[in-house]
Amino acid sequence: MQLGMIGLGRMGAGLVRRLMRDGHACTVFDKQPDAVAALTKDGAVGASSLADMVAKLDKPRAVWVMLPAGEVTEATLDELFGLLEPGDIAIDGGNSFYKDDIRRAARFAEHGIRYVDVGTSGGVWGLERGFCMMIGGDDDAVKHLDPIFASLAPGTGDVAKTPGRNDADSAARGYIHCGAAGSGHFVKMIHNGIEYGMMQAYAEGLDILKHSQFALKLDDVAEVWRRGSVIQSWLLDLTAAALTADPKLKDYSGIVADSGEGRWTVMAAIEEAVPAEVLSAALYARFRSRVEDSFADKLLSAMRHGFGGHVELKARE
């Protein structure tokens, strides 16, 4: 299948390479010519502009935008709105606010353009491990894109089958159609809010161990927890790797950024009057990290760098 990709950063480039490995044809554009050149060298078709990309795609076109949420994504989709035609599909695979998706989908639909939002998780490891995807949008558009999602997803792999579930369905393979436009990014937003809470729990627990009366080797503790404990996870894998490489986390200041999804999750909890003490506290802990840092904050920075390649905020003056 053919797909246009706009935005060739860590995630966008990984998505393109995984698709090409599975035989899909990708036309790519980025404002950084070197990023385009790197992928054309690997077999993608390069485009010099959004208009050039749209001209190089067969109808009905499918164009995936993989850019930071906010103004740059909004501007790109605005430009695409003027270039795409009825029947084409615009996809936002970044971390946009779900209410923006609802607004955009209605606008695009007035001109017969289909809009799909894809909450995408996988970070810098997605190329090899696959990407978990939470998808919102029109049924026909999502079905049309199924070969793309199936190639990007991790598949069943070595994850144990859930009793009572059909392991051939898309959820068991790593992607789901959540519902109408906005639902994909809504589910991804809550996913990221949960991620905040999990990371904070690991960081605080290991910080207590670090300051205990016992001379504990935290890299050993994290490693043994990975082996059959009830708190094993990929985040714990990344924590163990970071502590093994640098037990004192000297390369991290502990200044922890927060992306929009954590804030939006807390806002959604307030709107729905749903108690979310842990997720709220985890968000506020990131705010606090910019005032004073701790070993726990350094662990949060290490985990963020491990799964997403996120670079810390600049050190305080």
LINGI-V563112 format. One record per residue. N is the residue number from 1. PSI is psi in radians with two decimals (999 if undefined). D_FIRST is the distance of its C-alpha to the first C-alpha in Angstrom with 1 decimal. Layout:
# LINGI-V563112
[[N	PSI	D_FIRST] [N	PSI	D_FIRST]]
This chain:
# LINGI-V563112
[[1	2.72	0.0] [2	2.43	3.8] [3	2.45	6.7] [4	2.38	10.4] [5	2.18	12.9] [6	2.08	16.6] [7	1.84	19.1] [8	0.76	19.0] [9	-2.72	21.8] [10	-0.84	22.2] [11	-0.83	19.6] [12	-0.77	17.0] [13	-0.66	17.2] [14	-0.71	17.0] [15	-0.79	13.8] [16	-0.83	12.1] [17	-0.68	13.8] [18	-0.68	12.9] [19	-0.76	9.1] [20	-0.61	9.8] [21	-0.53	12.2] [22	0.23	9.8] [23	0.09	7.8] [24	2.67	4.9] [25	2.17	6.1] [26	2.30	8.4] [27	2.26	11.2] [28	2.58	14.2] [29	2.46	17.6] [30	2.63	20.7] [31	-0.23	24.4] [32	1.85	25.2] [33	-0.56	24.4] [34	-0.62	24.9] [35	-0.69	22.0] [36	-0.77	19.7] [37	-0.68	21.4] [38	-0.66	21.0] [39	-0.57	17.2] [40	-0.58	17.1] [41	-0.52	19.5] [42	0.01	17.0] [43	-0.07	14.3] [44	2.84	12.8] [45	2.17	13.6] [46	2.60	16.5] [47	2.57	17.7] [48	-0.19	21.4] [49	3.00	21.3] [50	-0.71	19.4] [51	-0.72	20.2] [52	-0.70	18.9] [53	-0.87	15.5] [54	-0.68	15.3] [55	-0.48	16.5] [56	-0.07	13.8] [57	2.50	10.8] [58	2.62	10.2] [59	2.55	11.6] [60	2.28	11.2] [61	2.61	10.4] [62	2.07	9.6] [63	2.14	12.0] [64	2.18	13.2] [65	2.11	16.9] [66	1.31	18.3] [67	2.85	21.9] [68	2.50	25.3] [69	2.59	26.4] [70	-2.51	28.8] [71	-0.73	29.6] [72	-0.68	26.8] [73	-0.74	24.1] [74	-0.79	26.1] [75	-0.69	26.5] [76	-0.77	22.9] [77	-0.60	21.9] [78	-0.77	24.9] [79	-0.72	23.7] [80	-0.63	20.2] [81	-0.62	22.0] [82	-0.15	23.6] [83	-0.56	20.6] [84	2.83	18.0] [85	2.88	18.7] [86	2.35	19.0] [87	-0.38	15.9] [88	2.87	14.0] [89	2.21	13.4] [90	2.30	15.3] [91	2.25	15.0] [92	1.92	18.0] [93	0.08	17.6] [94	-2.68	21.1] [95	0.91	24.3] [96	2.74	25.3] [97	2.30	28.2] [98	-0.52	27.2] [99	-0.50	29.6] [100	-0.65	27.9] [101	-0.76	24.6] [102	-0.77	26.7] [103	-0.82	28.2] [104	-0.75	25.0] [105	-0.72	23.2] [106	-0.72	26.3] [107	-0.82	26.4] [108	-0.67	22.8] [109	-0.55	23.2] [110	-0.40	26.2] [111	0.25	24.1] [112	0.20	21.4] [113	2.29	18.8] [114	2.49	17.4] [115	2.29	18.0] [116	2.29	16.8] [117	2.32	18.8] [118	1.85	17.7] [119	2.08	20.7] [120	2.14	19.5] [121	2.47	21.9] [122	-0.44	21.9] [123	-2.63	23.4] [124	-0.23	23.7] [125	-0.06	23.2] [126	-0.57	19.8] [127	-0.77	18.1] [128	-0.73	20.2] [129	-0.40	21.0] [130	2.84	17.9] [131	2.29	17.8] [132	2.26	19.6] [133	2.36	18.2] [134	2.03	20.2] [135	2.36	18.4] [136	2.56	20.1] [137	-3.11	19.3] [138	2.37	18.9] [139	-0.84	18.2] [140	-0.69	15.8] [141	-0.73	13.8] [142	-0.70	13.7] [143	-0.70	12.8] [144	-0.63	9.8] [145	0.00	8.6] [146	-0.70	9.9] [147	-0.58	7.2] [148	-0.87	7.2] [149	-0.70	10.9] [150	-0.63	11.5] [151	-0.62	10.3] [152	-0.52	12.4] [153	2.74	15.3] [154	-0.36	18.2] [155	-3.12	18.5] [156	-0.54	22.0] [157	-2.45	23.3] [158	0.29	27.1] [159	2.28	27.7] [160	2.47	30.3] [161	2.40	29.4] [162	2.14	31.0] [163	2.31	33.6] [164	-0.12	33.0] [165	2.63	29.2] [166	1.97	26.5] [167	0.10	24.6] [168	-0.18	21.6] [169	2.89	20.9] [170	-0.58	18.5] [171	-0.71	21.5] [172	-0.32	22.6] [173	-0.09	19.2] [174	0.25	19.4] [175	2.59	17.9] [176	2.60	19.4] [177	1.86	19.2] [178	-0.58	22.6] [179	-2.53	23.3] [180	2.98	23.7] [181	2.36	22.8] [182	-0.44	24.6] [183	-0.57	24.8] [184	-0.85	22.1] [185	-0.48	24.0] [186	-0.80	27.2] [187	-0.70	26.5] [188	-0.62	25.4] [189	-0.80	28.6] [190	-0.67	30.7] [191	-0.81	29.0] [192	-0.56	30.0] [193	-0.74	33.4] [194	-0.70	33.9] [195	-0.74	32.8] [196	-0.84	35.7] [197	-0.75	38.1] [198	-0.80	37.1] [199	-0.72	37.3] [200	-0.67	40.7] [201	-0.82	42.1] [202	-0.81	41.4] [203	-0.77	42.7] [204	-0.73	45.9] [205	-0.78	46.6] [206	-0.50	46.4] [207	-0.68	48.5] [208	-0.78	51.2] [209	-0.74	51.2] [210	-0.64	51.5] [211	0.15	54.6] [212	3.03	56.2] [213	-0.21	59.5] [214	2.53	57.7] [215	1.29	56.5] [216	2.47	53.0] [217	1.85	50.2] [218	-0.50	47.2] [219	-0.63	44.7] [220	-0.69	46.3] [221	-0.85	46.3] [222	-0.66	42.6] [223	-0.75	41.9] [224	-0.56	44.0] [225	-0.45	42.4] [226	-0.32	39.0] [227	1.40	40.6] [228	0.03	40.8] [229	2.86	42.0] [230	-0.13	41.0] [231	0.29	39.7] [232	2.54	37.3] [233	3.01	33.8] [234	-0.66	31.3] [235	-0.65	33.4] [236	-0.64	36.4] [237	-0.80	34.7] [238	-0.64	34.1] [239	-0.80	37.7] [240	-0.72	39.1] [241	-0.75	37.3] [242	-0.73	38.6] [243	-0.57	42.1] [244	-0.70	42.2] [245	-0.58	41.2] [246	1.45	43.6] [247	-0.53	46.0] [248	-0.02	47.5] [249	0.82	44.2] [250	-0.44	46.0] [251	0.02	42.8] [252	2.37	42.2] [253	-0.41	44.4] [254	0.19	43.4] [255	1.91	42.4] [256	2.15	39.4] [257	2.79	37.1] [258	2.35	35.7] [259	2.99	32.4] [260	-0.53	32.3] [261	-0.64	31.1] [262	-0.76	34.4] [263	-0.76	36.4] [264	-0.59	34.2] [265	-0.80	34.6] [266	-0.70	38.4] [267	-0.74	38.3] [268	-0.68	36.5] [269	-0.72	39.1] [270	-0.78	41.8] [271	-0.65	40.4] [272	0.02	40.2] [273	0.75	43.4] [274	2.16	41.9] [275	2.31	43.8] [276	1.04	41.7] [277	-0.79	44.3] [278	-0.82	42.5] [279	-0.66	39.4] [280	-0.79	41.8] [281	-0.65	44.0] [282	-0.67	41.1] [283	-0.80	40.1] [284	-0.54	43.7] [285	-0.60	44.1] [286	-0.65	41.5] [287	-0.79	43.6] [288	-0.57	46.6] [289	-0.35	45.1] [290	-0.06	45.4] [291	-0.77	49.1] [292	2.44	50.0] [293	2.87	48.0] [294	3.04	48.5] [295	-0.64	47.2] [296	-0.71	45.0] [297	-0.65	43.4] [298	-0.65	42.8] [299	-0.71	41.0] [300	-0.76	38.8] [301	-0.72	37.9] [302	-0.73	37.3] [303	-0.77	34.9] [304	-0.72	32.9] [305	-0.65	32.7] [306	-0.80	31.7] [307	-0.44	28.7] [308	-0.02	27.5] [309	0.34	29.2] [310	2.35	31.1] [311	2.40	34.1] [312	2.71	37.4] [313	2.77	39.1] [314	2.58	41.8] [315	2.69	45.1] [316	2.65	47.9] [317	999	50.4]]
